[in-house]
Amino acid sequence: MVIPKEVREQLGIKPGQKLQVIVLGGVMHFVPVRSLDELRGIAKGADTSDIRDERDRY
């Protein structure tokens, strides 16, 4: 599949980059697959103190 250069540049997609295909309601969504290095720090500063407590664990 060819994605026009203008769209790739707007979305920051590089030629040859892998995309995940998600189908919802008959519409295909293409989501860039990010490496772990690119995701590092994505949740920095997030408050995780109330996400789960001891009673939720098995």
Phi and psi restraints in degrees (range 20) as a CNS / XPLOR table:
assign (resid 1 and name C) (resid 2 and name N)
       (resid 2 and name CA) (resid 2 and name C) 1.0 -105.4 20.0 2
assign (resid 2 and name N) (resid 2 and name CA)
       (resid 2 and name C) (resid 3 and name N) 1.0 126.0 20.0 2
assign (resid 2 and name C) (resid 3 and name N)
       (resid 3 and name CA) (resid 3 and name C) 1.0 -105.0 20.0 2
assign (resid 3 and name N) (resid 3 and name CA)
       (resid 3 and name C) (resid 4 and name N) 1.0 125.4 20.0 2
assign (resid 3 and name C) (resid 4 and name N)
       (resid 4 and name CA) (resid 4 and name C) 1.0 -54.4 20.0 2
assign (resid 4 and name N) (resid 4 and name CA)
       (resid 4 and name C) (resid 5 and name N) 1.0 144.7 20.0 2
assign (resid 4 and name C) (resid 5 and name N)
       (resid 5 and name CA) (resid 5 and name C) 1.0 -54.4 20.0 2
assign (resid 5 and name N) (resid 5 and name CA)
       (resid 5 and name C) (resid 6 and name N) 1.0 -41.4 20.0 2
assign (resid 5 and name C) (resid 6 and name N)
       (resid 6 and name CA) (resid 6 and name C) 1.0 -61.2 20.0 2
assign (resid 6 and name N) (resid 6 and name CA)
       (resid 6 and name C) (resid 7 and name N) 1.0 -39.5 20.0 2
assign (resid 6 and name C) (resid 7 and name N)
       (resid 7 and name CA) (resid 7 and name C) 1.0 -70.5 20.0 2
assign (resid 7 and name N) (resid 7 and name CA)
       (resid 7 and name C) (resid 8 and name N) 1.0 -44.0 20.0 2
assign (resid 7 and name C) (resid 8 and name N)
       (resid 8 and name CA) (resid 8 and name C) 1.0 -58.2 20.0 2
assign (resid 8 and name N) (resid 8 and name CA)
       (resid 8 and name C) (resid 9 and name N) 1.0 -44.7 20.0 2
assign (resid 8 and name C) (resid 9 and name N)
       (resid 9 and name CA) (resid 9 and name C) 1.0 -65.2 20.0 2
assign (resid 9 and name N) (resid 9 and name CA)
       (resid 9 and name C) (resid 10 and name N) 1.0 -41.7 20.0 2
assign (resid 9 and name C) (resid 10 and name N)
       (resid 10 and name CA) (resid 10 and name C) 1.0 -62.8 20.0 2
assign (resid 10 and name N) (resid 10 and name CA)
       (resid 10 and name C) (resid 11 and name N) 1.0 -37.7 20.0 2
assign (resid 10 and name C) (resid 11 and name N)
       (resid 11 and name CA) (resid 11 and name C) 1.0 -95.5 20.0 2
assign (resid 11 and name N) (resid 11 and name CA)
       (resid 11 and name C) (resid 12 and name N) 1.0 -4.6 20.0 2
assign (resid 11 and name C) (resid 12 and name N)
       (resid 12 and name CA) (resid 12 and name C) 1.0 73.3 20.0 2
assign (resid 12 and name N) (resid 12 and name CA)
       (resid 12 and name C) (resid 13 and name N) 1.0 28.7 20.0 2
assign (resid 12 and name C) (resid 13 and name N)
       (resid 13 and name CA) (resid 13 and name C) 1.0 -94.6 20.0 2
assign (resid 13 and name N) (resid 13 and name CA)
       (resid 13 and name C) (resid 14 and name N) 1.0 130.8 20.0 2
assign (resid 13 and name C) (resid 14 and name N)
       (resid 14 and name CA) (resid 14 and name C) 1.0 -95.7 20.0 2
assign (resid 14 and name N) (resid 14 and name CA)
       (resid 14 and name C) (resid 15 and name N) 1.0 148.5 20.0 2
assign (resid 14 and name C) (resid 15 and name N)
       (resid 15 and name CA) (resid 15 and name C) 1.0 -56.0 20.0 2
assign (resid 15 and name N) (resid 15 and name CA)
       (resid 15 and name C) (resid 16 and name N) 1.0 133.6 20.0 2
assign (resid 15 and name C) (resid 16 and name N)
       (resid 16 and name CA) (resid 16 and name C) 1.0 86.7 20.0 2
assign (resid 16 and name N) (resid 16 and name CA)
       (resid 16 and name C) (resid 17 and name N) 1.0 -6.0 20.0 2
assign (resid 16 and name C) (resid 17 and name N)
       (resid 17 and name CA) (resid 17 and name C) 1.0 -68.1 20.0 2
assign (resid 17 and name N) (resid 17 and name CA)
       (resid 17 and name C) (resid 18 and name N) 1.0 142.4 20.0 2
assign (resid 17 and name C) (resid 18 and name N)
       (resid 18 and name CA) (resid 18 and name C) 1.0 -78.9 20.0 2
assign (resid 18 and name N) (resid 18 and name CA)
       (resid 18 and name C) (resid 19 and name N) 1.0 143.2 20.0 2
assign (resid 18 and name C) (resid 19 and name N)
       (resid 19 and name CA) (resid 19 and name C) 1.0 -125.0 20.0 2
assign (resid 19 and name N) (resid 19 and name CA)
       (resid 19 and name C) (resid 20 and name N) 1.0 140.4 20.0 2
assign (resid 19 and name C) (resid 20 and name N)
       (resid 20 and name CA) (resid 20 and name C) 1.0 -88.4 20.0 2
assign (resid 20 and name N) (resid 20 and name CA)
       (resid 20 and name C) (resid 21 and name N) 1.0 134.6 20.0 2
assign (resid 20 and name C) (resid 21 and name N)
       (resid 21 and name CA) (resid 21 and name C) 1.0 -102.2 20.0 2
assign (resid 21 and name N) (resid 21 and name CA)
       (resid 21 and name C) (resid 22 and name N) 1.0 124.4 20.0 2
assign (resid 21 and name C) (resid 22 and name N)
       (resid 22 and name CA) (resid 22 and name C) 1.0 -122.2 20.0 2
assign (resid 22 and name N) (resid 22 and name CA)
       (resid 22 and name C) (resid 23 and name N) 1.0 127.6 20.0 2
assign (resid 22 and name C) (resid 23 and name N)
       (resid 23 and name CA) (resid 23 and name C) 1.0 -106.9 20.0 2
assign (resid 23 and name N) (resid 23 and name CA)
       (resid 23 and name C) (resid 24 and name N) 1.0 121.8 20.0 2
assign (resid 23 and name C) (resid 24 and name N)
       (resid 24 and name CA) (resid 24 and name C) 1.0 -134.0 20.0 2
assign (resid 24 and name N) (resid 24 and name CA)
       (resid 24 and name C) (resid 25 and name N) 1.0 122.1 20.0 2
assign (resid 24 and name C) (resid 25 and name N)
       (resid 25 and name CA) (resid 25 and name C) 1.0 56.8 20.0 2
assign (resid 25 and name N) (resid 25 and name CA)
       (resid 25 and name C) (resid 26 and name N) 1.0 36.7 20.0 2
assign (resid 25 and name C) (resid 26 and name N)
       (resid 26 and name CA) (resid 26 and name C) 1.0 78.5 20.0 2
assign (resid 26 and name N) (resid 26 and name CA)
       (resid 26 and name C) (resid 27 and name N) 1.0 9.0 20.0 2
assign (resid 26 and name C) (resid 27 and name N)
       (resid 27 and name CA) (resid 27 and name C) 1.0 -116.7 20.0 2
assign (resid 27 and name N) (resid 27 and name CA)
       (resid 27 and name C) (resid 28 and name N) 1.0 134.0 20.0 2
assign (resid 27 and name C) (resid 28 and name N)
       (resid 28 and name CA) (resid 28 and name C) 1.0 -90.9 20.0 2
assign (resid 28 and name N) (resid 28 and name CA)
       (resid 28 and name C) (resid 29 and name N) 1.0 130.3 20.0 2
assign (resid 28 and name C) (resid 29 and name N)
       (resid 29 and name CA) (resid 29 and name C) 1.0 -114.5 20.0 2
assign (resid 29 and name N) (resid 29 and name CA)
       (resid 29 and name C) (resid 30 and name N) 1.0 134.7 20.0 2
assign (resid 29 and name C) (resid 30 and name N)
       (resid 30 and name CA) (resid 30 and name C) 1.0 -110.0 20.0 2
assign (resid 30 and name N) (resid 30 and name CA)
       (resid 30 and name C) (resid 31 and name N) 1.0 118.4 20.0 2
assign (resid 30 and name C) (resid 31 and name N)
       (resid 31 and name CA) (resid 31 and name C) 1.0 -115.8 20.0 2
assign (resid 31 and name N) (resid 31 and name CA)
       (resid 31 and name C) (resid 32 and name N) 1.0 126.5 20.0 2
assign (resid 31 and name C) (resid 32 and name N)
       (resid 32 and name CA) (resid 32 and name C) 1.0 -60.4 20.0 2
assign (resid 32 and name N) (resid 32 and name CA)
       (resid 32 and name C) (resid 33 and name N) 1.0 137.0 20.0 2
assign (resid 32 and name C) (resid 33 and name N)
       (resid 33 and name CA) (resid 33 and name C) 1.0 -83.8 20.0 2
assign (resid 33 and name N) (resid 33 and name CA)
       (resid 33 and name C) (resid 34 and name N) 1.0 122.6 20.0 2
assign (resid 33 and name C) (resid 34 and name N)
       (resid 34 and name CA) (resid 34 and name C) 1.0 -102.1 20.0 2
assign (resid 34 and name N) (resid 34 and name CA)
       (resid 34 and name C) (resid 35 and name N) 1.0 144.8 20.0 2
assign (resid 34 and name C) (resid 35 and name N)
       (resid 35 and name CA) (resid 35 and name C) 1.0 -77.5 20.0 2
assign (resid 35 and name N) (resid 35 and name CA)
       (resid 35 and name C) (resid 36 and name N) 1.0 163.3 20.0 2
assign (resid 35 and name C) (resid 36 and name N)
       (resid 36 and name CA) (resid 36 and name C) 1.0 -61.1 20.0 2
assign (resid 36 and name N) (resid 36 and name CA)
       (resid 36 and name C) (resid 37 and name N) 1.0 -35.0 20.0 2
assign (resid 36 and name C) (resid 37 and name N)
       (resid 37 and name CA) (resid 37 and name C) 1.0 -63.0 20.0 2
assign (resid 37 and name N) (resid 37 and name CA)
       (resid 37 and name C) (resid 38 and name N) 1.0 -39.2 20.0 2
assign (resid 37 and name C) (resid 38 and name N)
       (resid 38 and name CA) (resid 38 and name C) 1.0 -69.1 20.0 2
assign (resid 38 and name N) (resid 38 and name CA)
       (resid 38 and name C) (resid 39 and name N) 1.0 -28.1 20.0 2
assign (resid 38 and name C) (resid 39 and name N)
       (resid 39 and name CA) (resid 39 and name C) 1.0 -87.1 20.0 2
assign (resid 39 and name N) (resid 39 and name CA)
       (resid 39 and name C) (resid 40 and name N) 1.0 -10.8 20.0 2
assign (resid 39 and name C) (resid 40 and name N)
       (resid 40 and name CA) (resid 40 and name C) 1.0 -57.9 20.0 2
assign (resid 40 and name N) (resid 40 and name CA)
       (resid 40 and name C) (resid 41 and name N) 1.0 127.7 20.0 2
assign (resid 40 and name C) (resid 41 and name N)
       (resid 41 and name CA) (resid 41 and name C) 1.0 86.1 20.0 2
assign (resid 41 and name N) (resid 41 and name CA)
       (resid 41 and name C) (resid 42 and name N) 1.0 3.0 20.0 2
assign (resid 41 and name C) (resid 42 and name N)
       (resid 42 and name CA) (resid 42 and name C) 1.0 -62.8 20.0 2
assign (resid 42 and name N) (resid 42 and name CA)
       (resid 42 and name C) (resid 43 and name N) 1.0 -29.8 20.0 2
assign (resid 42 and name C) (resid 43 and name N)
       (resid 43 and name CA) (resid 43 and name C) 1.0 -107.6 20.0 2
assign (resid 43 and name N) (resid 43 and name CA)
       (resid 43 and name C) (resid 44 and name N) 1.0 19.4 20.0 2
assign (resid 43 and name C) (resid 44 and name N)
       (resid 44 and name CA) (resid 44 and name C) 1.0 -58.7 20.0 2
assign (resid 44 and name N) (resid 44 and name CA)
       (resid 44 and name C) (resid 45 and name N) 1.0 129.9 20.0 2
assign (resid 44 and name C) (resid 45 and name N)
       (resid 45 and name CA) (resid 45 and name C) 1.0 88.1 20.0 2
assign (resid 45 and name N) (resid 45 and name CA)
       (resid 45 and name C) (resid 46 and name N) 1.0 -3.1 20.0 2
assign (resid 45 and name C) (resid 46 and name N)
       (resid 46 and name CA) (resid 46 and name C) 1.0 -70.5 20.0 2
assign (resid 46 and name N) (resid 46 and name CA)
       (resid 46 and name C) (resid 47 and name N) 1.0 139.0 20.0 2
assign (resid 46 and name C) (resid 47 and name N)
       (resid 47 and name CA) (resid 47 and name C) 1.0 -83.4 20.0 2
assign (resid 47 and name N) (resid 47 and name CA)
       (resid 47 and name C) (resid 48 and name N) 1.0 111.7 20.0 2
assign (resid 47 and name C) (resid 48 and name N)
       (resid 48 and name CA) (resid 48 and name C) 1.0 -107.6 20.0 2
assign (resid 48 and name N) (resid 48 and name CA)
       (resid 48 and name C) (resid 49 and name N) 1.0 10.2 20.0 2
assign (resid 48 and name C) (resid 49 and name N)
       (resid 49 and name CA) (resid 49 and name C) 1.0 -69.0 20.0 2
assign (resid 49 and name N) (resid 49 and name CA)
       (resid 49 and name C) (resid 50 and name N) 1.0 -24.5 20.0 2
assign (resid 49 and name C) (resid 50 and name N)
       (resid 50 and name CA) (resid 50 and name C) 1.0 -117.1 20.0 2
assign (resid 50 and name N) (resid 50 and name CA)
       (resid 50 and name C) (resid 51 and name N) 1.0 16.6 20.0 2
assign (resid 50 and name C) (resid 51 and name N)
       (resid 51 and name CA) (resid 51 and name C) 1.0 -71.7 20.0 2
assign (resid 51 and name N) (resid 51 and name CA)
       (resid 51 and name C) (resid 52 and name N) 1.0 -41.0 20.0 2
assign (resid 51 and name C) (resid 52 and name N)
       (resid 52 and name CA) (resid 52 and name C) 1.0 -157.6 20.0 2
assign (resid 52 and name N) (resid 52 and name CA)
       (resid 52 and name C) (resid 53 and name N) 1.0 139.9 20.0 2
assign (resid 52 and name C) (resid 53 and name N)
       (resid 53 and name CA) (resid 53 and name C) 1.0 -117.0 20.0 2
assign (resid 53 and name N) (resid 53 and name CA)
       (resid 53 and name C) (resid 54 and name N) 1.0 179.9 20.0 2
assign (resid 53 and name C) (resid 54 and name N)
       (resid 54 and name CA) (resid 54 and name C) 1.0 -56.5 20.0 2
assign (resid 54 and name N) (resid 54 and name CA)
       (resid 54 and name C) (resid 55 and name N) 1.0 -36.8 20.0 2
assign (resid 54 and name C) (resid 55 and name N)
       (resid 55 and name CA) (resid 55 and name C) 1.0 -69.4 20.0 2
assign (resid 55 and name N) (resid 55 and name CA)
       (resid 55 and name C) (resid 56 and name N) 1.0 -16.0 20.0 2
assign (resid 55 and name C) (resid 56 and name N)
       (resid 56 and name CA) (resid 56 and name C) 1.0 -81.7 20.0 2
assign (resid 56 and name N) (resid 56 and name CA)
       (resid 56 and name C) (resid 57 and name N) 1.0 -12.8 20.0 2
assign (resid 56 and name C) (resid 57 and name N)
       (resid 57 and name CA) (resid 57 and name C) 1.0 -88.7 20.0 2
assign (resid 57 and name N) (resid 57 and name CA)
       (resid 57 and name C) (resid 58 and name N) 1.0 148.2 20.0 2
